[in-house]
Structure formats: C-alpha cells, structure tokens
Amino acid sequence: MLWRALSEDQPGPKWAGLFAEYWPAYKRWWLKDGETARPTYLECRQALADHMPELLALYDELCELVGGGDLAARFLSFYNPPAYLSGCSQAIWPGREPVLVRNYDYNASAFDSLILKTNWQGRQVMGTSDGLFGLVDGMNDAGLSISLTFGGRRIAGEGFGVPLILRYVLQTCKTAEEAGAALARIPTHMSYNVTVLDKKRQYLTAMMGPDRPAVITHAAVATNHQENVEWISHARITATVERERFLLHRLTLHRDPEEKFIGHFLKPPLYSTAFNAGFGTLYTAVYRPRKGQMEVRWPGTIWPQSFDSFEEGQRNIHIPGAP
C-alpha cells in the first residue's frame, strides 16, 4: 500500500490535486445507491449551517477549489452518506504522558492512506485523512487528540459521516470537555464511538447514534459495540468483545509500560488480517497530545510526525494479509 504525507497550510493546489485523483472513486461510492438517495446541495449546506456553522466558510472554499460541481459539493458535506462499516480498536494509555492508540480496520481499497497536516482557519491539525475533508483520527495544536470506531449497530439515519465530525472537533475545540459537548449535539448518520484525550490528561468516549442521544462516558477503551452488543454476527466476525476485554486487562490487571502496550496493537487479538471480510488492520496510530507528536505504525515500520517536524513524502508499506 502506498502511503503519503502531505502538508499544506491553506486549501490550495496540493489538496485540489489529491481531490482530483480520489474523486472518481469517491463519486462511484457516493452514487452507489443512486443520486436521489443522497441529499441535495441545499440540504447539505443547510445541515452544515445548522450544526457546524464554523466550517461553512471552509466548506465553501473547498467546494470552489474543486470546481464548484454539485456532486462534489454534496460529497464534501458528508451529510447522509452511504452506509459504511469498519472494525477498529482504541484505548488511552494513562501514563505520565498519556497516549491515545488505535488500530484502523477497514477495506484496503477504500482508504485514503494519507497523513494530512493543515492550518485551516488558523488551527493546526494533523491526522489520517478520510474523504480529504474528514479524519478517522487526528490531533490539533491545542493538544486535543481524537479517534473513532464503528459502534456495531445496523441502523442508519439523518446525520453526518463521522469523519467530518472529527474534523469539526479538531478545528473548533481545545479540551475534552468542549469536544464532548460537540459530540453530544451533532447528528451522526450511523453509530460510532469517539474517544478524545487532551493535554491536561482529561479524556472521554462518546457513544453516538442516529436514533438516540449520545452517551458521554469515561471509558478508556472502545471497540465495535456500545453499552451492549446489538449486532451479534458483526460482533463475532470482528471479535469486538474479546478485543475490549483484552485492552481492559492490559490497562487494569497488567499495567503494561507504554511501548509494550502499543506493541499489543500490532499483534493478535487486536491486529487483524481479515481483509476478506473487510476488517483487516491498515495501520496503528499513536497520538501524544502533550508533545504534539503522532506515529503511524505497521509491523516493523514506524512513521513519526509532529507539528514541529512534519515529514512530507511517501512510503510503500507491506501490510500482512492485505490484497
């Protein structure tokens, strides 16, 4: 898999070039249920104005940058997108310098494989891109880090794709408390668990869903269910309960040192090669919000990044079991 890292402070030719490259595949995905299944441009823009008004000017700028097309603008809103599922495990290691660690388990052919650093709206953000506007994990220069896992429920409803919600949190929030308030009020189209950690060691996990209020918890571990397992077959395939128990044991019974704890994410039962089911581990991310540092890891490979020293470039990564 070809991974890239790109830094561009303001939306410009680098980002526009990436969009032109990715757009044909994203367009096919966006229209897979037919164009009428997706909301209109006016509905998308109004939803952003209602729930994430701070992003509206940035959204308009990105739409203009890619040519102002109707379909591209609707896609970039992330409003009521097609359903999509992932695996994923995430946990907070509570040491002196707390760390947010996560595995992203997903389809290898439907992934940006891009580390993106921006300074949009005067807020530095870096993380793993999704849809080039959203993020599946990331951190900002205020020392707030964030990550998502699928919540293990079939129901879909009115709301935003969660990667844009993560972008919004990192663009507008400085603390876990502020992030929790945002996560509690923004509608999501499917169920997700979102974990945040700030530089003051405060953390929370929001269990979000389209059909019920978000539950804000002090959970340090999240896999692919919420308070109870509701989708039994998905839980079995992804071993969500087993992964949660394993992580809780490492945090409570064994008290692993930091590097050993991170290392568990690169081995079973957390590390998955189930790409035939769409849930293979594409990478492990490590966020150190107090230091402004992140790492993307694979077995035998580490790509470190930071706000002070961000390395643009690309790497060809061998991912065990990936097609």
N, C-alpha and C positions, 0 to 999 in steps of 0.2 A: 504494500500500500504506500502510495506517495503522500507524505505529509508535508505541509508547507507552514511557514510562519511569516506573517505579514504585519507591518506597522505602517499606519497612515493616520496622522492626527485628525484630519478633517476628511469628510467624504470627497473622494477625488478619483483620479484615473486608475489607481490600483484596485480600489473597491469596485469601480464600474467594470473594469476588465474581468474581475472574478465573476461578477454577476452575469456578464455576457457569456462566460464559459459555463456556468452552472445552470443558467436559466432554462435551456431546452429540457433538461431532465426534471427540474422542479416544475416546469409548466406541465409536463406529462402527468406528474404526480398530482398537481393541483386540480387538473381536469379529469382525473380518473373516474369520477362519478358523474361526469357531465358538467358543463358550465353552469347550468341552472341550479345545481346543488350547492354552489358557492355564493356567498352574499355579493351584492352589487358594490361598486366602488363607493357610492354614497353611504351605504350601510356600514362599510368597513371604516370609512373616515369618521363617521359619526360615533361609532363604537370607540375609536381611539380618543376622540374629543371628550366622550363621556367618562372614560375610565383611566386614560393615560394622557391627559392633555399636555403634559410636559414633553411628550415625544412628538407632538403633532408637527412642529416646525422641522424637526429632524426627518420625520417620515416624508414630508413634502419634498425636502431636499433630496432624499434618496430616490424618490419616485421620479423627480425631474432628471436626476443624474442618469437613470437607466432609460430615459426617453419618454417618460410620461405615459406609457401604454396602460390601458385599462387592466389587463390581466396581471401585469407585473405589479401594479399598484395594489390590486386586491390581494395578491400573494404576500406582498411585503407587510400588509396589515396583520397577518397571522390570525385574522378573525375567522372563526368557524372553518378551520382547515379540515382536510380529510382525516379520518382516524388513523393513529399510528401508535404502535406499541414498542416498548423497549424492556430490557431487563434492568440491570444496574444495582450496585450496592454502594452505600456511602456511610461514612462514620466520622466522628470527631475524636481525634486522639487528644486527651485532656492534659497534656504535659505543660511544662513551664512556658513553652512557646507552642500553643495549641495548633493543631494541624487538621485541615479538612481533607479527607482522602476519599476517592471514589473510583469505581470501575464503571465504564460505559459499555453496556452490552447491547448490540444493535446489529442491523443488517449492514455488512461491509460495503455494499454497492449503493447505499442510500445515506451517505455521510459526507460532510464537507472535508474531513481530515485537514482542518485548518485551525491554527492558533492565530487569533486576531487581536492586535493591540490598537486601540483608538484613543482619541482625546475629544470625542464628540461632546459638544455643549460644555466644554471646559472640564470634563470629568474623565480622567484616565481609567480605561477598562481594558483588561486582557482576559482571554479565556478561549474556550473551544467553541467554534462557530457552528450555528445551525441556521440554514436559510440565509446566511450572510448578515442578517439583521439581528437574529436571536442568538442565544448562547445556551448550551446544555450544562456548562459550569463556567465560573469565572470569578474575578476579583476586581475591586476598584481601588483607587489610590487613597480612599478614606480608611482602608483596612477592613473592608467587608468582602467576604467570600461566600459563594453560593453554588448549589448543585441540586440536580433533580433526579428522581427515579419515578418510573411508572407506578401508579397506585394500585394496579391489579383489579380494576373494575371495568366491566364492559360498556357501561352507559356513556353516551356522548350527548352533549347539549350545546347551548349557546355560550360562547366564550372564546377566549384567545388560546392559540397554541402556546404552551408554557415556555418555550424558549424566548419569546418576546417578553413575557412577564419577568423572566430572569434579567433580560437586558434592562427593562424598566427599573427594576430594583437597584441594579448597579449604577444606573445613570442618576437616580434620584435619592438614594438612601445612604446613610453613613453608619448606621448601627443595626444590630439585630432587631431591636425593638421597632425601629422605623420599618425595617423590611417585613416584620411580622404584620404590622398594620396594613401595609400594601398588599401582602399576600392574602390577607383576610377579606379584602374588599374587591379585588379584581377577579372577574369571572374567567374560569378556565373551561375549555371545551371537553376535557377528559380529566380523569383523576390522576393526581401526581403528588408525590411527597417532595417538598422543597426544604433543604437544610441550609441554614445560614450560620456563619461564625464571624464575629467581628474582632477587632484588635484588642478590645477590652475583655476578651475571653467569654463574652456572652454568646449564647447560641440557642437555636430553636429549630424545630421541624414543623412545617405547616403541611397538614394533610388536606389537600384541596380536591374538590369535586364539582361537577356542573350542576348537581341536583341537591346539594346541601351545603350549609355554611362550612367554611374551612375550620379545622380543628388545629389550634396552635398548641404544640406540645414542647416539652423539654427533652425530647428523645435525641440521643446522640447517635442513633443508628437508624437507617431506613433502607429497606429493600423494596419488594414489589407487592406489598399489601399494606393496608392501613390498620385500623384498630382490630379488624378481624379479616380472615381470608374469605373473600366473597366469590372469587373466580377460581374454583378448585383445580380445574385442569391446567390453567396457566400457572398456578402456584406449584403444581407438581413438576411441570416442564422446567420452570425457572428455579426450583428449589428455594423459593423466597424465604420460607420459614427456617429452613436449615441454615441459610446464609445469615439471617438475622441472629439466630441463636449463637452461631459461631462468633460473630462480631461482638455480641454482648458478653460472651465468655472471655474473649480476649481483653475486653475493657474492664471487666469486673473481677473475674477469678484469677486471671493470669498476669494482668498488668504488664503487658509487653513494653519494652522500650520502643522509641519511635521507629527506628529503622526496621526492627523486627515486625512491628505492627503493619507498616507499609508493605513489607515483603509478603505478608499473607494475601494481599490483593493480587499478587502475581502467581498464585498457586491455587489449586482447588481447595476448598469448595467455592471460593469467591471467583476465581478465574475460570472462565467458560470457553470451550471450543465448540459450542452447539450452534455453529453457523448455519447448519441445515435447518434449524428451527428459527433462525433469525435472531438469536440471542448470544452470539459469541462476543467475547471481550475485545473491544477495539483498542482500548488504552486504559491506563490508570493515571489519574490526575492527583497531584498533591499541591495543596494551597497553604502557604504560610502567611496569613494576612498581616501579622505584625512586622514582617520583614519585606512585604511587597514582592514575594517570590512564589513562583509556581514551577512545577515539574510535570512533564508528560513522560510516563514510563511504559516500557514494554519489557518482556523478558530479556535481560542482558543489555538494555539500552535506556538511557535517561537523557531527556532533552530539557535542560533547565532554562528558565526565563525569569526576568524580573522587570519591574518598571525602570530601574536604573540601568539595566544592561539587557536589552531585548535583542535577540539574535534573529534577524530575518534569514530566510533560506528554505531549503527543502531537504528531506531525508526519505530514503526508501526503506521502509520498515517491513521486516518479515514478521507476520502475525501468525502464530501457530494455529493451524486448522482453518484459516480463512481461505475462501475460494480465490 
